[in-house]
Amino acid sequence: MAAPQTDQRTTRRFTLQLPLSVKLDDGGHDAKTKDVSARGVFFYMDSAPAQGSSIEFTLTLPPEITLTDSIRVKCNGKVVRVDHPQNGGKIGIAAAIDQYDFLSE
Protein backbone atom coordinates (compact mmCIF):
# COMPACT_ATOMS: atom_id res chain seq x y z
CA MET A 1 0.00 0.00 0.00
CA ALA A 2 1.43 3.38 -1.02
CA ALA A 3 1.96 6.07 1.57
CA PRO A 4 -0.44 9.01 1.30
CA GLN A 5 0.97 11.96 -0.61
CA THR A 6 1.32 15.11 1.47
CA ASP A 7 0.82 18.61 0.13
CA GLN A 8 4.20 20.34 0.21
CA ARG A 9 3.04 23.85 -0.68
CA THR A 10 4.68 26.54 1.40
CA THR A 11 2.73 29.57 0.17
CA ARG A 12 -0.97 30.30 0.11
CA ARG A 13 -2.71 29.43 -3.13
CA PHE A 14 -5.61 31.49 -4.46
CA THR A 15 -8.29 29.86 -6.59
CA LEU A 16 -8.51 32.30 -9.49
CA GLN A 17 -9.68 31.69 -13.03
CA LEU A 18 -7.68 34.30 -14.92
CA PRO A 19 -6.76 34.47 -18.60
CA LEU A 20 -3.11 33.72 -19.20
CA SER A 21 -0.90 34.36 -22.21
CA VAL A 22 1.77 31.62 -22.44
CA LYS A 23 4.89 31.83 -24.58
CA LEU A 24 6.58 28.53 -25.48
CA ASP A 25 9.19 27.55 -28.06
CA ASP A 26 6.40 26.83 -30.57
CA GLY A 27 4.73 30.25 -30.14
CA GLY A 28 2.01 31.87 -28.03
CA HIS A 29 -0.94 30.10 -26.41
CA ASP A 30 -4.03 31.19 -24.50
CA ALA A 31 -4.72 29.50 -21.18
CA LYS A 32 -6.77 29.91 -18.01
CA THR A 33 -5.50 29.61 -14.45
CA LYS A 34 -6.98 27.31 -11.84
CA ASP A 35 -4.96 28.72 -8.97
CA VAL A 36 -2.10 31.12 -8.35
CA SER A 37 0.44 31.63 -5.57
CA ALA A 38 3.53 33.79 -5.14
CA ARG A 39 5.72 30.85 -6.19
CA GLY A 40 3.68 29.10 -8.84
CA VAL A 41 0.60 28.75 -10.98
CA PHE A 42 -1.61 25.90 -12.21
CA PHE A 43 -3.39 26.43 -15.51
CA TYR A 44 -5.13 24.62 -18.36
CA MET A 45 -4.27 24.76 -22.05
CA ASP A 46 -4.67 22.68 -25.23
CA SER A 47 -1.04 21.66 -25.75
CA ALA A 48 1.52 20.31 -23.31
CA PRO A 49 5.00 21.72 -22.84
CA ALA A 50 7.60 19.22 -21.64
CA GLN A 51 8.04 18.83 -17.91
CA GLY A 52 11.19 20.72 -16.89
CA SER A 53 11.01 23.14 -19.82
CA SER A 54 11.27 26.90 -19.42
CA ILE A 55 8.05 28.88 -19.68
CA GLU A 56 7.07 32.53 -19.90
CA PHE A 57 3.56 33.76 -19.20
CA THR A 58 1.69 36.98 -18.55
CA LEU A 59 -1.41 37.35 -16.40
CA THR A 60 -3.46 40.26 -15.12
CA LEU A 61 -4.21 40.38 -11.40
CA PRO A 62 -7.68 41.87 -10.83
CA PRO A 63 -8.53 44.71 -8.41
CA GLU A 64 -9.98 42.15 -5.93
CA ILE A 65 -6.43 40.87 -5.39
CA THR A 66 -4.36 44.05 -5.79
CA LEU A 67 -6.82 46.29 -3.89
CA THR A 68 -6.07 48.93 -6.51
CA ASP A 69 -6.08 48.84 -10.33
CA SER A 70 -5.51 45.66 -12.33
CA ILE A 71 -1.82 44.80 -12.62
CA ARG A 72 -0.19 42.84 -15.45
CA VAL A 73 2.58 40.48 -14.36
CA LYS A 74 5.11 38.80 -16.67
CA CYS A 75 6.54 35.59 -15.18
CA ASN A 76 9.39 33.26 -16.10
CA GLY A 77 9.67 29.79 -14.67
CA LYS A 78 9.75 26.06 -15.24
CA VAL A 79 7.07 23.45 -15.94
CA VAL A 80 7.07 21.17 -12.88
CA ARG A 81 4.09 18.92 -13.73
CA VAL A 82 1.90 18.07 -16.72
CA ASP A 83 -1.50 16.45 -16.03
CA HIS A 84 -2.98 14.76 -19.10
CA PRO A 85 -6.78 14.41 -18.79
CA GLN A 86 -8.36 10.95 -18.83
CA ASN A 87 -11.26 11.92 -21.12
CA GLY A 88 -9.75 14.49 -23.48
CA GLY A 89 -10.13 18.15 -22.64
CA LYS A 90 -7.55 20.64 -21.48
CA ILE A 91 -4.11 19.67 -20.18
CA GLY A 92 -3.21 20.82 -16.65
CA ILE A 93 0.17 22.52 -16.25
CA ALA A 94 1.89 23.34 -12.95
CA ALA A 95 4.67 25.91 -13.28
CA ALA A 96 7.07 27.27 -10.67
CA ILE A 97 7.73 31.01 -10.91
CA ASP A 98 11.45 31.87 -10.87
CA GLN A 99 11.12 35.58 -11.70
CA TYR A 100 8.34 38.09 -12.25
CA ASP A 101 8.06 41.70 -13.38
CA PHE A 102 5.17 44.11 -13.09
CA LEU A 103 4.34 45.62 -16.47
CA SER A 104 3.29 49.22 -16.88
CA GLU A 105 0.13 49.84 -18.85
KETORNU-782961 format. One record per atom (N, C-alpha, C): residue in one letter; x, y negated, z negated. Coordinates in steps of 0.001 Angstrom, whole numbers, plus 524288, in hexadecimal, padded with zeros to 5 digits. Example, Ala and Ser with C-alpha at 12.3 -4.5 7.8 and 13.67 -1.06 7.14 Angstrom:
! residues 2
A833868163A7E188A8300C811947E188A8339080CE47E188S83232808CA7E458S83566804247E41CS832647FFE27E142
***
This chain:
! residues 105
M8034C8049B80000M800008000080000M8037A7FB2580000A8026B7F78380386A805967F2C9803FDA8045F7EF027FF8CA808667EC3E7FDEDA807AC7E84B7F9DBA8049C7E3BA7FC12P801417E14B7F8F4P7FE477DCD27FAF1P801F47D8587FC5DQ8009F7D5B0800A2Q803CA7D1498025FQ802517CC6D7FF47T806387C9B17FD49T805247C4FC7FA44T805D47C0397FDB9D802E87BC397FC9ED803327B7507FF7CD807E37B44B7FD6EQ80B9E7B30D800E6Q8106C7B0887FF30Q810807AAB78007DR80C0E7A8678017DR80BDC7A2D2802A9R80D6679FB27FDDET8108879B977FEDCT8124B798567FA88T80FF1792DC7FABDT80D2E791957FEF1T80AA978C7B7FF56T804E078D3580060R801DA789687FEDER7FC32789A87FF8FR7FACD7897280557R7F72C78CBD806DDR7F56B78D0E80C3BR7EFFB78AB580C99F7EF227877C8109EF7EA18784F98116FF7E76F7876B8161ET7E29D789308156CT7DF9D78B5D819BDT7DD99786DC81D0CL7E0187861C8218FL7DEC2781D08250FL7DEB6783C482AA6Q7DA7C782D782D61Q7DA3278438832E8Q7DB4077F4D83611L7E03F77E9F8377BL7E1FF77A0183A4AL7E40977B8F83FA6P7E3367783A84393P7E59377956848A6P7EB7F778C984843L7EE2D77BFF84B33L7F3D877C4784AFDL7F5E277C7F85090S7F9E877997851B5S7FC7F779CC856C5S801AB77C9C855F4V80258781298587EV806EA7847B857A6V80A5B7846385C83K80F6D7839185BB0K8131C783AC86006K816A27886E85F6DL8166E78BDE86365L819B57908986387L81D1A7905586865D820837942E86909D823E87946386D9CD820D07947A872B2D81C1F796C58729FD818FF7972E87768D815477928E8782EG815BB78E8187501G8127C789D8875B8G80F2F7889E870F7G80B3A7853C871BEG807D87838586D81G802EF786D386D08H800F67874D86852H7FC4F78A6A8672EH7F8F7787868632CD7F3DB7882A863A0D7F0407862A85FB4D7EF2578A7585BC3A7EE9978901856EBA7ED9478CC6852BEA7EA3B78A2684EA0K7E89A78D3E84AC0K7E58B78B2C8465EK7E78F78DA48415FT7E88278A5A83D60T7EA8778C5483873T7E64E78F3483562K7E80D792D38322EK7E4B77955182E40K7E5F0792E5828F7D7EB0A79265827D9D7EC9E78FCF8230CD7F20478D5B823B4V7F30F7899482047V7F7CA7866D8209FV7F9FB785AE81B20S7FF2A785D181AADS801BC78473815C2S8066D7810281716A8093077F3F8132DA80DC777C0281416A8123277F1C816A0R8120F7844581620R8165A7877E81829R814E378AE981CC1G80FE178AF781E39G80E5F78E558228CG808DB78D6D82460V807807903182891V8025578FB582AE4V800CC7950582D30F7FBC87963082D0BF7F9B579AD182FAFF7F5BD798DF8339DF7F63B79AA383883F7F2C0798C483C9AF7F18C79D1A84073Y7EDA979C20843BDY7EBF879FD8847B4Y7ECDD79D9684D1DM7EED07A0E0850B4M7EF5079F4C85626M7EEE07A419859A9D7EEAF7A33085ECFD7EDC57A76C8628CD7F2987AAC18639FS7F7397A87186372S7FBF37AB6686499S7FF3C7ABE285FACA802DF7AF9D85FC3A805F17B0AB85B11A80BB57AF8E85BEFP80DDD7ABCC85916P813887AB2A85935P8160C7AFB48563AA81AFC7B0AE85738A81DB37B4EE85487A81EB77B38284ED9Q81E217B74D84B6DQ81F667B670845F2Q8252B7B4F384598G826607B0EB8428BG82BB57AF11841F9G82D287AABD845C2S829C97A9AD849A1S82B067A59F84D71S82A147A03084B30S82CC479C5984D69S82C03796E884BD7S826DD794F384E0BI8247C7914484B3DI81F7278F3384CE1I81F367896784B7CE81C967867284EC7E81B9C780EB84DBFE815C57800F84E4FF8137977D3984AA5F80DE477C1F84B01F80CAE776D68489CT808637749C84A6BT8069C76F8D84874T800FE7701F846ACL7FFD576E0D84211L7FA8276E198400FL7F943768BD83DD7T7F43F767B083D45T7F27B762BA83B0ET7EFC6763CC835E0L7F1FA761B7831ACL7EF907624682C85L7EB3375E4882C08P7E68675FFF82A8EP7E20375C7382A4EP7E21B7590E82563P7DEF3754E682560P7DEB07515D820D6P7DD4E7542481BB3E7DA707588081BF1E7D90675B5881728E7DDE575D698145AI7E20B75E6081752I7E6E47605B8150EI7EA9A75BE6813BBT7EB267582781755T7EEF6753EE816A3T7ED0774F9F81305L7E7DF74F4D81245L7E55874B3180F31L7E662745C481179T7E78F745A981677T7E84D740D981971T7E6B77421381F14D7E96B73FFD822E4D7E8437413482859D7EA41746A8829B7S7E866748B382E2AS7EA7D74DA283027S7F04974D0183149I7F341751268306AI7F8E4751038314CI7FA75755AE834ADR7FD357548383903R7FF3F758AB83C5AR8048975A6D83A4FV8054575F9D83A26V80A15761DC83817V80C4F765B483C17K8113D764E183D90K813F8768748411AK8176176C0783DC7C816CB7712383E85C8198B774F783B4EC81CE77788F83EA7N8215177A1E83C88N824B077E1683EE0N825467826F83AE5G8253F7874283CE0G825C578BA583951G826AD790BB83C21K82556794F483976K8261279A3583B89K8211A79D6283AD4V820037A0BC83E9BV81BA17A46483E41V81D3A7A8B683A7CV81A427A95A83635V81B9F7AD5183251V818127B22283293R813807B19B8351BR80FF77B6188359FR80C5B7B53883A49V80B2C7B98283D01V8076C7B9668414EV803627BD9D8403AD7FE667BC1283FB0D7FA277BFBD83EA3D7F6EF7C08284395H7F7767C525845FAH7F45E7C65C84A9DH7EF007C851848E2P7EAC57C61D84B0BP7E5837C7B284966P7E43D7CD3784B3AQ7E0FA7CFE984844Q7DF5B7D53C8498FQ7DB897D56384E27N7D84D7D15384EAFN7D4087D16F85284N7D47B7CD0985680G7D9347CBD785830G7D9E57C76A85BBBG7D9AF7C265858A0G7D8CA7BE1A85B2DG7D8737B91E85871G7DDBA7B68C857CFK7DDD57B292854A2K7E2857AF61853ECK7E6A07B23F850A7I7EB857B0E5851A1I7EFEF7B32584ED0I7F1517AF8A84A41G7F20D7B1B8845A1G7F3797AEAE84106G7F95D7AE0B840AAI7FB187A93C83FC9I800A77A80983F7DI801C47A55C83A3DA8058A7A76E83756A807637A4D883292A80CB47A282833D0A80D4B79D76832C5A8123A79ACC833E1A8141A797EB82F0BA8191F7987582DE7A81B9B79579829B3A81D517904082BF3I81C9B78C18828F1I81E33786DF82A9FI823A5785C382873D82763784CE82C06D82CB77837E82A74D82D8F77D9F82A1CQ82ACB77AB682D81Q82B737750682DB4Q82667772A282FB3Y8252076DF582DC8Y8209876B3582FD9Y821A97656182FF9D81F07762C7833A4D81F7D75D208343FD81A1375ADE834F4F819147567E8325BF81435753B383322F814BA7505B83806L810D7750AB83B74L810F774DCB8405BL80DD8748D883FD8S80FCF7449B84204S80CD673FBA841F3S808FE73FD384678E8049973D5F845A0E8008273D4F849A3E801D27399884E01
***
